[in-house]
């Protein structure tokens, strides 16, 4: 029996297909991400800012503990999370079912309440009312940005520890990729597929609500701070708020579409998603607005119009492609997608789109998403490379996600079928280019 166990362990180790550089890569990533949040702040604030792409102007000093950690900031982060949980629990919404779970799950499909769109508006209205009646000072976010970012980082780490520990309690549905037996790697990727307390789904909630809505609130704080300092709101600040607000609103309005994404259907909920949702998104994606408070480029209106047109083009590609995919997944016979050409697969009832938006490129939605990111940065001018961190990082992320999706689909449909599909749709991001 002992020999058999050893053989199984060796075989499992050989068959483990690590991503992100394996356990070492996961560990380095977990160390690096909080450091990047601090680095971006100390190199793009009122006192210090990297000039252009001149690396010699980088600020590499280490902030003090007092500059990083604040009890008040921790209270704000925990209160915001609790407020979002409360809204998720009490607001009404459409009840829907997720995708069919892997074999062995206690239930075939999980149930979700789609109240994210309402929660977006209730959250913004609540913040606006609290500011109006002097219950809060929204500019506190600008004044204590680094401490809030650190508090969100620590909170996400504590949540990740809780999720990892509870994944060993009871008969849980584990994620395939996060169940390798390596503590570091499984903690990073997430062991449990859909951690829940009753009907509260941690992963679906964190993916869209506290971090994304928090991003919009941070942007509004930056706009208010700019108004307090200058007596006006610049065109760049206004447009970044509008377009990033549109992006957040779109995600919450289309909340049901997330139930078929890789994050929900395949990945476990661990540090990778928890930190990304609760710390990385709100405190790196808001970089453009924070920069504009003190260093607005003062664009002429015609320049702002040009960048806005670029952003709208990106949004059009992003939304049209995602809507087409979502409509096809819901009902391939729906009039909006019934005319599209498809390719049969070896999985019963599953077909692949090879025309329409998805006939142009296999990840055409990523292209639109990235164009929007570039336009957000263009609104900040060219005074520093730091504000272009988002499109640079996002390009790397999207390429990596495309590679992960390619490997998963090849395993899902078989190499022969997937290779044939790629002959029908040869381009990955940009038609006739790449």
Secondary structure, DSSP 8 states (H G I E B T S, - for coil): -HHHHHHHHHHHHHH----TTHHHHHHHHHHHHHHHHHHHHHTBSSS-B--BT-GGG-------HHHH--HHHHHHHHHHHHHHHHHHHHS--EEEE-----TT-SSSS-EEEE-HHHHHHHHHHHHHHHHHTTS--TTHHHHTHHHHHHHHHHHHHHHHHHHHHHTTSSS--B-STT-SS-HHHHHHH-SBSS-EETTEEHHHHHHHSHHHHHHHHHHHHHHHHHHHHHSS--HHHHHHHHHHHHHHHHHHHTGGGGGGSHHHHT---SHHHHHIIIIIHHHHTTHHHHHHHH------HHHHHHHHHHHHHHHHHHHHHHHHHHHHHH-TTSTTTTTS-EEE-SSTT-EEE-STHHHH-TTHHHHHHHHHHHHHHHTT-SSBSGGGHHHHHHHHHHHHHHHHHHHHHHHHH-HHHHHHHHHHS--SSSTTT-
